Amino acid sequence: MRSRVAIVVPKHGHEIVARNRLKRRLREIVRTELLPRLDGAAAVEDVLVRARAEAYRARFADLREELVHWIDRRWPDASRSR
């Protein structure tokens, strides 16, 4: 069994192009950061990532930092196994 992640990007008044861009960015962060950390910690989780309105204006590095920080708080063992 493996961890699963769902990404929700509400409209927040943005067009589909902006929503798709944000989804792609979040998917990449999940693929490169969250899932490997969960696999390394032998954690099987269902995770829901919901974008806030300010995520549309955030740089990729800022999104990545925020998600990594959240992962480290939620699963402290996952950051050590990396």
N, C-alpha and C positions, 0 to 999 in steps of 0.2 A: 504494500500500500504506500502511496506517495502523498505528499502534501498537495493541496489544491488552493488556487488563488483566484478570486473573482475581483475584477476591477470595475468600479462604477464611476462614471464621469457625468455628473448632472449638467444640464444645459447652462445654467447660470447666465443665460442671455447670450451665449456664444454660438457661432455657426458650426456646422458639422466639420469643417476643415480643422478648426481649432480643437474641437473635441477629439477628433481622430489623432491629431498630433500629440495631445496630452496622453491619450490612451497608449500610443506607441511608446512614448517616453516612460510611462509607468510600467508597461510590460517589460521593457528592457531592464529596468532597475530590478523588477521582481525576478527576472530570469538570471541576472548576473549577481545579485546580492541576496535576496530573501531566500529563494529556493535552495541554493547551495549551503547556506547557513543552517537551514532547517534539516537538510539531508545530513550535514556533518554532525549535527547534534542528535541525530536519530529521532527527531520530532516529526510526527505526522499530524498535521494541522490543516484545517480549512480556514483560510484567511480571506477577509473582505477588505479591499483597499478602496476607500471612497474619497474621491478628490474634492477638496474644498475650492471655493471660488478663487482664492488667491493662487491656486496651483497653475492657473492659466498664465499668470504673469511671471511665474518662477522660472529661473534658469534650471537646466538639467542637473547641474551640480548641487543646487539647493534642494531640488526634489530628492535626489539621491541621498544627500546628507540627512534630510528629515526622515526618510524611510529607514535608513540604516540606524539612526538614533532610536527610532521606534522599535525596530527589531531587537536592538541591544537591551532596551528596557524590558520588552516583553519576554524575550528568550535569552537571558544572560549567558547560558551555556552555549548558545549558537555562535556567539562572537568569539568565544575562546577556542572553539573547535576549528576555526577557520585558519 
